[in-house]
Amino acid sequence: MEDALSDFYHYLRVEKGLSQNTLASYQRDLKNYKLFLVKEAKIDQWNLVKRGHVQHYLYQLNDQGKSSATIARTLSSLRSFHQFLVREYRISDDPTLHIDTPKKDKKLPKVLSPLEIEKLLSINAQDPLTIRNKAMLEMLYATGLRVSELISLKLSDLHLTMGFVRCLGKGSKERIVPLGDIAKESIELYIQFSREQLVQNKQTDALFVNQHGKPLTRQGFGNILKTITDQVGIRKEVTPHTLRHSFATHLLENGADLRAVQEMLGHSDISTTQIYTQVSKSRLKDIYRTHHPRA
């Protein structure tokens, strides 16, 4: 059994070109699966695995409290492996056929209230680093960019006179996102008074740089955000994606068109954007319960 797994990992690494992290995920899923087959199902050959064994293993994961997302990912790993064995003529039938993938639990994204956003963006920007920090936060909330898109921005991606920013999203899909006046002012201030001091004599076209003049990293931005939320007294957990969620939710709450928000976020499927309408309804219920005298 181990030889087949080794060949599959080689196929994923060399032919599919998967990253080390993705490969490790496959290895973890299949190691646990093989352990179940050998110890509990008493199976020592892949051609003896039947559909019922796969289902039993998935039921066991469910009993252990694994999320539907984890079970769906595991089934995807098992399916890829068994399909590989069929293609390699090591087994004749794929036991994962006709097994439904569990639907993922849809958790509503956490957002900041408009008041909390005001708190977050009220930081006192006086020196090069705080001016940069304010510009980054203003841009994230104004555009809904992912943090990976923010730190990848180049100076040439900015079109401040026209009032928009160009970014490359997932799958290198280009999109144009409008910039509000407040965000434009913060970015202009950063470029005029801060960026040059941070870059000094280094050659970089990155828009946002760290104190050493090098392009900012995801981890670097995460640390900055954590420091600022602590400083302004926001006690809930705030991630870079929280600002993206807040951007979308506040737009929809104020009457924005769902298709327009989808385009600004760079979602290929509108169902991904629709989750923010549920957030809006949830927030309305909270407001009603809090403020209505007979709620």
C-alpha positions in Angstrom: 0.0 0.0 0.0 2.8 2.4 0.8 4.4 2.0 -2.7 1.2 3.3 -4.3 1.1 6.3 -1.9 4.7 7.1 -2.7 4.0 7.0 -6.4 1.0 9.2 -6.0 3.0 11.8 -4.0 5.6 11.8 -6.7 2.9 12.4 -9.3 1.5 15.3 -7.3 4.9 16.9 -6.8 6.5 16.3 -10.2 3.6 16.2 -12.7 1.0 18.3 -11.0 3.6 20.7 -9.5 1.7 21.1 -6.2 3.2 23.2 -3.4 4.8 21.6 -0.3 1.9 22.8 1.8 -0.7 21.2 -0.5 1.3 18.0 -0.7 1.5 17.8 3.1 -2.3 18.1 3.3 -2.7 15.2 0.9 -0.2 13.1 2.9 -1.9 13.9 6.2 -5.3 12.9 4.8 -4.1 9.7 3.2 -2.0 8.6 6.1 -5.1 8.7 8.4 -7.2 7.0 5.8 -4.7 4.2 5.4 -4.5 3.8 9.2 -8.2 3.4 9.3 -8.2 0.8 6.5 -5.4 -1.3 8.0 -6.4 -1.1 11.7 -10.2 -1.0 11.6 -11.3 -2.4 8.2 -8.4 -5.0 8.2 -7.6 -4.2 4.6 -4.0 -4.3 3.3 -4.6 -3.9 -0.5 -6.1 -1.0 -2.3 -8.1 -3.2 -4.6 -10.1 -4.5 -1.6 -11.4 -1.1 -0.7 -15.1 -0.7 -1.3 -17.5 2.3 -1.3 -18.8 1.3 2.1 -15.3 1.5 3.6 -14.9 5.1 2.3 -18.4 6.0 3.6 -17.6 4.5 7.0 -14.4 6.5 7.3 -16.2 9.7 6.4 -18.9 8.9 9.0 -16.2 8.4 11.6 -14.7 11.8 10.8 -18.1 13.3 11.3 -18.5 11.5 14.7 -15.1 12.9 15.7 -16.6 16.4 15.2 -14.7 17.3 12.1 -16.2 20.2 10.1 -17.9 19.6 6.8 -15.1 21.6 5.2 -12.5 19.2 6.6 -14.6 16.1 5.5 -15.0 17.6 2.0 -11.3 18.2 1.7 -10.5 14.7 2.9 -13.0 13.2 0.4 -11.3 15.2 -2.4 -7.9 13.8 -1.4 -9.3 10.2 -1.3 -11.0 10.7 -4.7 -7.8 12.0 -6.3 -5.8 9.1 -5.0 -8.3 6.4 -6.1 -8.7 8.0 -9.5 -4.9 7.9 -9.8 -4.9 4.2 -9.0 -7.6 3.5 -11.7 -5.5 5.4 -14.3 -2.4 3.4 -13.3 -4.4 0.1 -13.6 -3.8 -0.8 -10.0 -7.5 -1.0 -9.2 -10.4 -1.6 -11.6 -13.1 0.5 -9.8 -13.1 3.8 -7.9 -14.8 3.3 -4.5 -15.3 7.1 -4.1 -17.7 7.3 -7.0 -21.2 8.6 -6.2 -20.3 9.7 -2.7 -21.6 13.1 -2.1 -19.3 15.8 -0.9 -20.8 17.3 2.3 -21.8 20.9 2.0 -19.5 23.3 3.8 -20.7 25.1 6.8 -21.3 28.7 5.8 -20.1 30.9 8.7 -21.1 34.6 8.4 -18.0 36.7 8.1 -17.2 39.0 11.0 -17.4 42.7 10.3 -16.7 45.9 12.1 -19.5 48.4 12.7 -19.2 51.9 11.1 -18.4 53.2 14.5 -15.5 50.7 14.9 -14.3 51.6 11.5 -14.1 55.3 12.4 -12.2 54.3 15.5 -9.7 52.2 13.5 -9.2 55.0 10.9 -8.8 57.7 13.5 -5.2 56.9 14.2 -2.9 59.9 14.6 -0.7 59.9 11.4 2.3 62.1 12.1 5.5 60.2 11.2 6.3 58.2 8.0 5.2 54.9 9.5 1.9 56.0 10.9 1.1 58.0 7.7 1.8 54.8 5.8 -0.4 52.7 8.2 -3.3 55.1 7.9 -3.0 55.1 4.0 -3.1 51.2 4.0 -6.1 51.0 6.3 -8.0 53.7 4.3 -7.2 51.9 1.1 -8.4 48.5 2.4 -11.7 49.8 3.7 -12.2 52.0 0.6 -11.6 49.2 -1.9 -12.1 45.8 -0.3 -8.8 44.6 -1.5 -7.3 41.3 -0.2 -4.2 41.9 1.9 -2.2 39.9 -0.8 -3.5 42.4 -3.4 -2.6 45.4 -1.2 1.0 44.4 -0.6 1.4 43.6 -4.3 0.4 47.0 -5.5 2.9 49.0 -7.5 3.0 52.8 -7.9 1.9 52.4 -11.5 -1.3 50.7 -10.3 -2.5 53.9 -8.8 -4.6 56.4 -10.9 -5.3 59.0 -8.2 -6.4 61.7 -10.7 -9.0 59.3 -12.1 -9.9 58.0 -8.7 -9.2 54.3 -9.1 -6.7 51.5 -8.4 -5.8 48.6 -10.6 -5.1 45.3 -9.0 -4.5 41.6 -9.9 -6.7 39.2 -8.0 -6.9 35.5 -7.9 -5.9 33.8 -11.1 -4.2 37.0 -12.2 -7.6 38.5 -13.0 -7.3 42.3 -13.4 -9.9 44.5 -11.9 -10.4 48.3 -11.5 -11.7 49.5 -8.1 -12.8 53.1 -7.3 -11.0 55.1 -4.6 -12.9 57.5 -2.3 -11.6 61.0 -1.7 -10.5 60.3 1.9 -8.5 57.3 0.8 -7.0 59.3 -2.1 -5.9 62.0 0.3 -4.2 59.5 2.7 -2.4 57.8 -0.1 -1.3 61.1 -1.6 0.1 62.2 1.8 1.9 58.9 2.1 3.5 59.1 -1.3 4.5 62.8 -0.9 5.9 62.7 2.6 6.5 59.2 3.8 7.4 56.7 1.0 10.5 58.4 -0.1 11.9 58.6 3.5 11.2 54.8 3.9 12.6 53.8 0.5 15.6 56.1 0.7 18.0 55.0 -2.0 16.6 51.5 -2.7 15.1 50.6 -6.0 11.5 49.4 -5.7 8.2 50.1 -7.4 6.2 48.6 -4.5 3.6 51.1 -3.2 3.8 50.1 0.4 7.1 49.4 2.0 8.4 48.6 5.5 10.8 50.7 7.6 13.7 49.2 5.7 12.4 50.3 2.3 11.4 46.8 1.3 8.0 45.6 0.1 5.7 44.9 3.0 4.7 41.3 3.8 1.4 39.8 4.9 2.8 39.0 8.3 4.2 42.6 8.6 0.8 44.0 7.8 -0.9 41.6 10.2 1.4 42.8 13.0 0.7 46.4 12.2 -3.1 45.9 12.2 -2.9 44.0 15.6 -0.9 46.9 17.1 -3.4 49.5 15.8 -6.5 47.7 17.0 -5.0 47.4 20.5 -4.1 51.1 20.5 -7.6 52.3 19.5 -9.3 49.9 21.9 -11.1 47.4 19.6 -11.3 44.3 21.6 -12.7 41.9 19.0 -10.3 40.0 16.7 -9.6 42.0 13.5 -7.9 40.4 10.5 -7.0 42.0 7.2 -10.0 40.2 5.7 -12.3 41.8 8.4 -11.9 45.1 6.5 -12.8 43.5 3.2 -15.9 42.0 4.8 -16.8 45.4 6.3 -16.3 47.1 3.0 -18.8 44.8 1.3 -21.3 44.7 4.1 -21.5 48.5 4.6 -21.9 49.0 0.8 -24.9 46.6 0.7 -26.4 48.1 3.9 -26.3 51.5 2.2 -28.1 50.2 -1.0 -25.2 49.2 -3.3 -26.0 46.9 -6.2 -24.9 43.3 -5.5 -23.4 42.9 -9.0 -21.3 46.1 -8.5 -20.0 44.8 -5.1 -19.2 41.4 -6.8 -17.2 43.2 -9.4 -15.3 45.3 -6.9 -14.5 42.3 -4.7 -13.4 40.3 -7.7 -15.7 37.4 -7.0 -16.2 35.0 -10.0 -19.4 33.7 -8.6 -22.1 36.0 -7.2 -23.1 33.4 -4.6 -19.9 34.2 -2.8 -20.9 37.9 -2.6 -24.5 37.0 -1.5 -23.2 35.9 1.9 -22.8 39.6 2.8 -26.5 40.2 2.3 -27.0 37.6 5.1 -24.6 39.6 7.3 -26.7 42.7 6.7 -29.9 40.9 7.7 -28.2 39.5 10.8 -26.9 43.0 11.8 -30.4 44.5 11.3 -31.9 41.9 13.6 -29.3 42.8 16.3 -30.1 46.5 15.9 -33.8 45.7 16.2 -33.4 43.5 19.3 -31.2 46.2 20.9 -33.3 49.3 20.2 -36.9 48.2 19.8 -38.8 48.5 23.1 -40.9 45.4 22.4 -38.3 43.2 20.7 
